[in-house]
Amino acid sequence: MYPHERSLVKQLSDKPFALIGVNSDRDLDSIREIVKEKNITWRSFWNGPEGTSGPISTAWNVSGWPTIYVLDGEGRIRFKNVRGDAMDKALETLLAEMKVDVKITHEEEEGEGGGEQLRPAVAGKTIPAAPILPPKGGK
């Protein structure tokens, strides 16, 4: 999953696109190690010491991991739990609505994620405010 996300961040760096992650591990130090080890370069928020019962997953009614929401430019959920090719198609659809022409490709991941269906979300929801990972030693 991380190579696909890294590829999206790189390809869409000059487009109206942002990838935001939420980590529900309880231990903040281990999260920092994972972020470094997996080369997670996009914004990543911590769900707090409550782990999977933290404030972000609670506000968004997340009950399984990973849960993926694709939001449009207005902050409405338009697709849920799309991965691989289906995620690419969802992003291309939303960017096309904004008159941004893009064809997403993943050379190093050829064959991954194929056959997934686009699953539009039922209703829109606005992103709640949440703290980004605090600096080491911070609160």
Backbone as a ProteinNet text record, in pm:
[ID]
protein_1_A
[PRIMARY]
MYPHERSLVKQLSDKPFALIGVNSDRDLDSIREIVKEKNITWRSFWNGPEGTSGPISTAWNVSGWPTIYVLDGEGRIRFKNVRGDAMDKALETLLAEMKVDVKITHEEEEGEGGGEQLRPAVAGKTIPAAPILPPKGGK
[TERTIARY]
81.5	0	86.4	193.7	275.3	340.1	390.6	447.6	344	221.4	114.7	89	80.1	54.8	171.1	295.4	412	407.1	369.2	359.1	253.8	139.9	34.8	83.7	147.4	197.2	295.1	382.4	480.8	413.8	327.4	263.6	170.1	104.9	3	51.9	184	240.5	203.1	176.6	140.5	-8.6	-87.3	-232.1	-303.9	-433	-509.8	-541	-441.6	-449.8	-370.8	-423.9	-351.1	-382.2	-279.9	-296.9	-275.4	-369.5	-361.3	-380.1	-289.8	-300.5	-334.4	-399.6	-428.5	-377.3	-289.5	-231.5	-294.8	-342.9	-413	-331.4	-200.7	-115.8	-109.6	-102.4	-102.8	30.6	139.7	272.7	327.5	341.4	385	527.2	616.3	753.4	759.8	678.2	678.7	619.6	525.1	468.6	577.1	655.3	763.2	861.6	890.5	980.6	919.5	789.9	721.8	721	692.9	692	827.6	932.7	1068.6	1101.7	1076.1	1109	1032.9	905.4	821.5	824.3	905.2	918.5	782.9	707.2	576.8	602.4	583.8	618.6	497.4	378.2	257.8	215.9	121.9	73.6	17.3	56.8	9.6	-29.3	-151.6	-203.5	-205.4	-192	-198.5	-337.2	-396.8	-531.2	-531.1	-413.9	-404.1	-374.4	-345.9	-307.8	-421.5	-544	-657.4	-654.4	-561.4	-548.9	-671.5	-727.4	-840.8	-968.4	-968.8	-1084	-1058.4	-955.5	-918.5	-1021	-997.8	-1096.1	-1121.3	-1019.9	-1041.1	-1124.5	-1086.6	-1164	-1305.7	-1321.3	-1454.4	-1539.8	-1482.4	-1557.4	-1598	-1516.5	-1541	-1606.9	-1642.3	-1707.6	-1626.3	-1494.6	-1407.4	-1410.7	-1435.1	-1439.7	-1344.4	-1273.6	-1177.5	-1059.8	-942.5	-820.3	-756.3	-708	-721.3	-859.5	-906.4	-1026.9	-980.6	-1028.7	-986.9	-1108.1	-1098.6	-1199.7	-1134.7	-1200.5	-1154	-1254.1	-1203.7	-1288	-1270.9	-1376.4	-1367.7	-1316.9	-1311.9	-1260.6	-1342.9	-1464.4	-1551.6	-1543.1	-1459.3	-1444.7	-1549.8	-1622.8	-1724.7	-1665.5	-1702.4	-1659.1	-1729.7	-1650.1	-1707.5	-1684.6	-1577.3	-1547.4	-1495.4	-1525.4	-1481.4	-1416.8	-1303.2	-1231.2	-1193.7	-1150.2	-1096.5	-946	-891.2	-747.5	-697.3	-567.3	-506.6	-569.5	-603.4	-660.4	-789.4	-869.9	-996.5	-971.5	-868	-833.6	-787.9	-704.8	-657.5	-774.5	-870.4	-987.4	-1070.9	-1085.7	-1161	-1093.8	-961.1	-887.5	-895	-880.1	-891.2	-1029.3	-1133.3	-1271	-1286.6	-1239.2	-1253.9	-1169.9	-1050.1	-966.6	-1029.1	-1088.1	-1154.9	-1272	-1343.6	-1453	-1401.6	-1273.4	-1211.7	-1135.5	-1159.5	-1096.3	-944.9	-898.7	-757.6	-744.2	-675.4	-658.3	-533.4	-550.5	-437.6	-465.9	-362.1	-369.8	-266.7	-313.5	-226.3	-170.8	-39.3	25.8	118.1	143.8	232	317.5	427.8	515.2	564.3	608.9	666.3	561.4	434.6	328.7	237.3	282.9	199.6	133.3	2.5	-72	-132	-90.1	-146	-277.4	-372.3	-496.8	-595	-569	-659.8	-789.8	-893.7	-1021.8	-1106.6	-1059.9	-1141	-1245.9	-1361	-1470.5	-1471.3	-1512.1	-1531.6	-1650.2	-1633	-1741.4	-1770.2	-1865.7	-1895.6	-1947.1	-1916.9	-1967.6	-2114.8	-2186.3	-2328.8	-2355.4	-2281.2	-2306.9	-2175.7	-2178.7	-2058.8	-2034.1	-1909.1	-1870.9	-1749.4	-1741.9	-1631.1	-1521.2	-1395.6	-1281.4	-1279	-1273.4	-1262	-1117.2	-1099.7	-964.5	-902.7	-772.9	-703.2	-556.3	-488.4	-347.1	-259.8	-158.3	-60.1	31.9	107.1	197.9	280.9	277.6	357	505.7	591.6	735.5	776	885.4	934.3	957	902.8	913.9	801.1	722.6	611.5	483.6	381.1	251.3	153.6
-119	0	126.2	128.9	250.6	288.5	194.1	234.3	304	254.9	315.8	459.1	476.5	609.9	704.4	655.8	739.1	782.1	690.6	721	828.7	819.2	920.8	1057.9	1061.7	1189.4	1253	1172.3	1222.8	1270	1185.7	1219.4	1339	1355	1459.1	1578.9	1592.7	1699.8	1839.2	1855.7	1987.5	1998.2	1905.6	1902.3	1931.5	1964.2	1986.9	1853.4	1800.3	1668.4	1669.4	1604.1	1584.8	1446	1377.3	1247.9	1270	1222.2	1238.5	1101.6	1063.6	935.6	953.9	854.1	851.8	719	725.3	604.7	577.9	455.8	420.3	332.9	319.5	248.5	330.2	263.9	333.3	399.1	341.1	387.8	487	610.6	717.7	697	644.4	621.5	516.2	410.5	308.6	365	455.4	520.2	599.9	674.1	752.7	662.8	546.6	451.2	399.9	368.3	319.6	427.4	551	662.1	675	661.7	670.9	548.6	430.3	304.8	289.7	326.6	309.4	431.6	532.2	653.4	719.5	738.3	804.3	954	1015.8	1156.7	1249.4	1194.7	1276.5	1301.7	1393.7	1426.8	1301.5	1280.1	1163.8	1207.8	1179.9	1218.8	1098.4	1123.2	1018.5	1018.1	900.9	885.6	888	905.3	917.3	785.7	791.4	671.4	570	610.3	517.4	419.3	442	352.2	356	238.8	230.2	293.1	328.3	396.5	545.6	596.1	736.6	831.1	960.7	1060.7	1066.8	1041.7	1052	934.8	813.3	696.8	699.1	752.4	763	863.9	980.5	1083.6	1036.9	952.9	906.5	768.6	712.4	581.3	472.1	475.1	374.8	249.3	135.5	10.5	-94.5	-61.2	-153	-76.3	-142.5	-76.3	-155.7	-92.1	51.5	86.5	204.4	261.3	377.4	383.2	488.2	570.3	701.2	795.3	883.4	900.2	993.3	1107.9	1227.2	1345.3	1433.2	1506.9	1600.6	1735.6	1832.9	1965.2	2040.4	1994.1	2057.6	1987.5	1883.5	1811	1703.3	1663.8	1559.5	1423.9	1322.2	1186.6	1145.6	1108.8	1065.9	917.6	862.2	719.8	666.5	540.1	478.7	343.8	319.6	192.3	149.7	246.7	214.4	200.2	103.8	78.8	52.7	68.7	36.1	110.4	35.6	95.3	171.3	119.4	185.6	322.8	332.6	461.6	558.3	508.8	593.2	646.7	559.7	600.9	703.5	682.8	778.9	916.1	918.2	1045	1110.4	1031.6	1086.6	1146.5	1081	1130.8	1265.3	1273.4	1398.3	1510.8	1480.1	1583.1	1628.8	1537.9	1575.2	1670.2	1647.9	1738.9	1879.8	1889	2018.7	2068.4	2002.3	2039.7	2020.7	1919.8	1884.9	1750.1	1749.8	1626.9	1554.3	1431	1352.8	1204.5	1130.2	984.7	929.1	862.6	809	674.2	658.2	532	491.4	363	310.2	201.6	239.6	143.2	33.9	72.4	-25.9	-115.6	-82.6	-160.7	-226.9	-244.4	-300.2	-428.7	-436.6	-556.5	-551.9	-460.8	-453.2	-377.1	-421.4	-348.6	-358.1	-434.9	-444.7	-512.6	-481.9	-546.7	-490.1	-388.5	-330.9	-238.3	-233.9	-150.8	-17.5	89	216.4	201.8	246	238.1	378.3	447.7	583.1	581.9	686.6	700.9	738.9	709.8	738.4	884.8	942	1079.6	1152.7	1285.1	1365	1391	1417.8	1448.5	1539.8	1638.2	1731.7	1683.1	1706.4	1662.5	1734	1659.5	1724.4	1765.9	1867.4	1909.9	1804.8	1779.4	1681.6	1720.1	1687.2	1723.1	1635	1694.9	1616.7	1551.5	1451	1384.8	1487.6	1484.9	1581	1549.6	1650.3	1623.8	1532.6	1458.5	1368.3	1447.1	1396.1	1463.3	1563.1	1591.8	1686.2	1616.2	1692.5	1636.1	1649.6
0	0	0	77.7	85.6	-46.4	-126.5	-255.6	-344.9	-343	-422.5	-375.4	-245.8	-190.8	-220.1	-205.7	-239.4	-385.1	-473.3	-615.3	-641.6	-573.6	-589.8	-544.8	-429.1	-375.9	-474.6	-532	-627.2	-756.6	-814.4	-941.7	-932.8	-819.4	-806.1	-725.2	-712.1	-628.6	-677.2	-805.3	-858.2	-889.7	-835.9	-857.6	-726.2	-734.2	-611	-542.8	-473.1	-411.2	-280.7	-180.9	-55.1	-2.8	41.7	106.2	254.5	334.4	479.1	542.2	630.5	699.2	845.2	901.7	1045.1	1097.5	1196.1	1253.4	1388.6	1406.6	1530.6	1624	1598.8	1694.6	1823.4	1934.6	2064.5	2098.3	2052.6	2090.3	1987.5	2027.2	1937.8	1887.1	1970.8	1926.1	1815.6	1826.9	1721.8	1592.2	1604.1	1485	1413.6	1490.4	1430.3	1355	1412.6	1346.8	1216	1218.1	1097.8	990.2	1028.5	933	865.3	943.9	890	804.1	857	787.8	656	653.9	534.9	442.6	480.8	400.6	375.3	482.1	472.6	473.2	357.7	339.1	345.9	352.2	355.8	500.4	517.9	652	717.4	840.7	914.6	1054.9	1090.9	1221	1313.7	1442.1	1542.9	1603.9	1615.4	1671	1823.6	1881.9	2027.3	2095.6	2226.7	2301.3	2314.2	2277.2	2282.3	2165.8	2071.9	1957	1868.2	1840.9	1748.8	1804.4	1931	1991.4	2006.4	1939.1	1950.7	1888.4	1902.6	1860.4	1709.6	1628.1	1483.5	1434	1471.1	1426.2	1483.1	1603.7	1662.6	1584.8	1554.3	1481	1341.7	1281.3	1144.5	1139.4	1255.6	1262.6	1192.9	1212.1	1152.2	1238.7	1174	1249.7	1192.4	1083.9	1024.9	968.9	967.9	922.8	810.5	707.5	683.7	629.5	661.2	601.3	515.6	394	300.9	260.5	279.9	232.7	126.8	14	-89.2	-90.6	-58.6	-49.4	-172	-203.9	-315.2	-265.6	-355.2	-322.4	-219.5	-194.9	-95.2	40.5	49.5	174.8	196.7	91.1	101.7	64.6	140.4	107.3	-21.2	-122.4	-249.5	-276	-219.8	-236.1	-104	-77.9	47.3	16.5	82.8	76.1	-65.7	-145.2	-277.3	-264.1	-335.1	-330.7	-471.5	-491.4	-619.9	-736.2	-841.8	-962.5	-933.4	-841.6	-808.5	-744.8	-661.1	-602.2	-711.3	-803.1	-913.5	-995.2	-1026.5	-1104.6	-1028.6	-899	-816.8	-820.3	-805.5	-808.2	-945.7	-1051.7	-1187.2	-1209.6	-1158.4	-1171	-1101.8	-978.1	-902.8	-963.4	-1007.2	-1070.6	-1201.7	-1278.6	-1403.2	-1375.8	-1266.7	-1228.6	-1202.7	-1163.1	-1137.1	-1259.7	-1373.9	-1501.6	-1499.3	-1423.6	-1419.7	-1489.2	-1602.4	-1679.2	-1631.2	-1585.6	-1537.3	-1560.5	-1595	-1605.9	-1508.8	-1404.7	-1301	-1346.7	-1331	-1364.7	-1251.1	-1241.1	-1136.8	-1198.7	-1257.4	-1324.8	-1230.6	-1110.5	-1019.6	-956.4	-974.1	-911.2	-1013.1	-1133.8	-1238.6	-1191.2	-1215	-1178.4	-1039.2	-954.1	-819.1	-820.1	-741.6	-721.7	-835.2	-937.2	-1050	-1011.8	-1086	-1066.8	-955.1	-885.4	-779.6	-839.6	-778.2	-825	-750	-819	-750.4	-656.6	-531.9	-435.8	-384.3	-447	-400.1	-256.5	-184.7	-48.2	-54.7	50.8	54.5	84.4	177.7	217.2	239.4	224.1	245.6	392.7	426	563.2	557.2	642.1	642.5	735.1	696	775.3	910.1	1022.4	1152.9	1178.2	1258.9	1295.7	1385.7	1367.8	1451.3	1456.8	1566.5	1577.2	1489.4	1428.7	1354	1456.3	1413.6	1507.1	1583	1714.5	1791	1780.5	1798.4	1793	1907.2	1887.2	1991.6	2120.2	2229.4	2358.2	2382.1	2278	2292.3	2331.2	2353.4	2391.9	2280.8
[MASK]
+++++++++++++++++++++++++++++++++++++++++++++++++++++++++++++++++++++++++++++++++++++++++++++++++++++++++++++++++++++++++++++++++++++++++++

